[in-house]
Amino acid sequence: MLWRTTEIDEEDGSPLVGWKGSKQDGTPVPQGVYIWKIEAQFADGTYWSDEDGRKKVGSVTLIR
């Protein structure tokens, strides 16, 4: 895991701070394609998923 946050905007669910292309200790990562995955549990104990009941996943290309 390179980055994670538990700080979200309560109105739209987006992260308050985004990934800056570095590891958690601040060390920059190499240029390349990275995979992301979103997992969330609400205060009522239910889990967030897309319309098909799957966790959200995707990729991001980091260009330096």
Residue, then its C-alpha position, 0 to 999 in steps of 0.5 A: m500500500l502506497w497511500r490511504t486516507t480515512e478523511i473524507d468529505e461527508e457530503d460527497g464521499s471524496p477524499l479530503v486529501g489526494w495522493k501526491g505520487s509518493k509513499q506514505d513516508g513521503t518518498p516519491v514513487p517511480q513513474g508508472v501505472y498504479i492500481w487503486k481500490i476503494e473500500a469503505q464502511f459506514a457508521d451504521g456498519t454497512y459497506w460501500s460498493d458500486e451498483d453491482g455490489r463490487k468494490k471500486v477498482g481502477s488505475v492511475t498513470l503517474i507521469r513525472 
